[in-house]
Each structure stands twice: as structure tokens, then as C-alpha cells.
């Protein structure tokens, strides 16, 4: 499911009317915190120093060689299958009932010819119009959500090219498309040990800020599996950092995953980030999980179905050949690579990512309250 990537892309190119509605629903504190980022904050978050002594990938890894490292992206992979279940569960029974009833009225009309039954004909026209209207509204308003996990690329991919020092994101066009970004502008969410407690249930996030890329919008990628706490995300970032900075010999060779629609990937995705919870949970919780196993089977089967209804993503030729002797270096993505209407929308929302100049001011110490002053002035007996 590419819901997070789709929502971010929609926000990057949001219309003025939708943005006004969105901002009107925010509190003053939310609007203040959204724009409370300083230039020094960004500089502090972008560094390539070692953050772990245990570089470890958490997969899935699709390619690993002397030129590039390729991993799976996706911010909500464990929820994939829900949209497929809702779409197929609605469209298939509705389509079968609609075809049976409409074709039944048509057979009755043909059987009564040359006589003409006005009631049967009106019912046939009504059913034909009703089904056509439902499919029209689904194609107009519903298909945009179905293609977040059906009839689209099977996976979101990220490729780290060590020789060109570039990062490539492979996404469908409705989620931002394929982009090429400089490695040295990559900001990781896993560089501070103080954030380890926030990694439970989260994926490694990589961010490319407009200040470093020259684009008018922010780019983001959620890598691999959900974290289970501790330093897992820092270990994964260290694995990528060492590969790009020191080469493939500086990290353990990973076990490669298939890009085919594997049922193992479909069913195991539901338990990402739950390993530590399951080990420490009580026997009662384990019994409850055993009682709801049919739900896991249904969602896992829907996940597998969504993988089979998608196609394997393919990189452009210039990216496939990047890093090979005599081959050109892919150009970095710029604003001119987008269509004019998208370009206009991106520029209209560029102020979302403006940074305040300089360093964040230090917080002033709070003045003691009147009650505290009275307590200090009261003599002790």
C-alpha cells in the first residue's frame, strides 16, 4: 500500500482551495510547529558519521553488488491487502449480480419478440444505467485508491548507486514518479540514540529537503521493515552508510529477496515489528491471537492477491546502466522534469518547506511563579 507516499505527493501539489481547508482545520500550535524548523537543525540532521558498530540490513534486499544496493520501500506495507479486499469484495459480487440480472432482462426481451413488453424493457434500461453509473463513479473517484496496491508497480524501490553517489526512488507517477537525488543530501531519521524509543513500529525514514536538492518540495522514503525498538534503525542506516561510503566489502552480504509475488512476503508482512511484542506478551494474548488467525489468513491472502495483480517495476535504461564503464551518469531530478501543471502546483506549495535562518534560539528560563516566590519567602520554623 502506497498511502503515505500518495498523501505526501498530494500535499506537495495541493490546490489553493484544499490547502486553505487543511490549514483552517489546524490549531495555532500545529501551524507553528509545522514551520518551526531552522537551518542549523537541518545541518545537524545531515551527516555521514558512524552511528552504530553493528551494521545490519533488515530487508527485503533485491540487489547487492559493487555498483548499487536496492531495497524495498513503502510506509504501510503491513496493511497492504485491505484495499484489495474491499475492492474485490465489492466489485466481484456486484458485477456478477448486475450481469445476471441485466442479461436476464435482455433474454426476456428477446424471448418475447416480436412482442414488446414496456415494463421489461424499462427494467433492462434501468439496470444497465445503474451498473454503468456505479462503474463510472468508481473509475472517476474510487480507482485512485485501488491503484495504491492494485494494477500498479509491485513494490516501491530505492537504489543506492555507490559509483555515481546517487539515490534513485522508483514510484508510480501518482506517488511522485521516479526521481534521482544526490546521496550527500540524504537525511536519516536514525542518527540520534535518543530517538531509539520512537522506533517501535516505525521504518527507517530518509528525507531529502528542498534546501539541499534544489527542488521546491520535500522527498521522503520509508525503507524496509518496521522496527522493534532499540537501535535496529540505526544499524540499518549504518549498513547503507558504510556501503555508500566504504564499499560493499565493509558490510555483510545480504540474502536477496525475490520480486515475484511471494506468499511468504505477503503473510509475514503482517507480523513486521511484532516479534518482540509476541515474545513478551502473556499467554492470554497468545490465545487471543490464535483465535483471530482467520483474519490474518484473509488479509495475507488479499496481500498476495494485490502482489499478483501488479507488475514488476522496471528502471529506465539510464539508471540501469549507471555506474558501468562508459555509461552516462543519470541527471539529477529538477523542477523542469515535471509537467507544467504539476510544476505550478509544486511552486505554489514550496513555502511549506521554508527554513528559518540561523540557529534555533535557546529557551529562556521560566520565571518562577508567584506561588513559588511565596514559598521561598516563607520562613521555615
Order of alpha helices (4+ residues) and beta strands (2+ residues): alpha-alpha-alpha-alpha-beta-beta-alpha-alpha-alpha-beta-beta-beta-beta-beta-alpha-beta-alpha-alpha-alpha-alpha-alpha-alpha-alpha-alpha
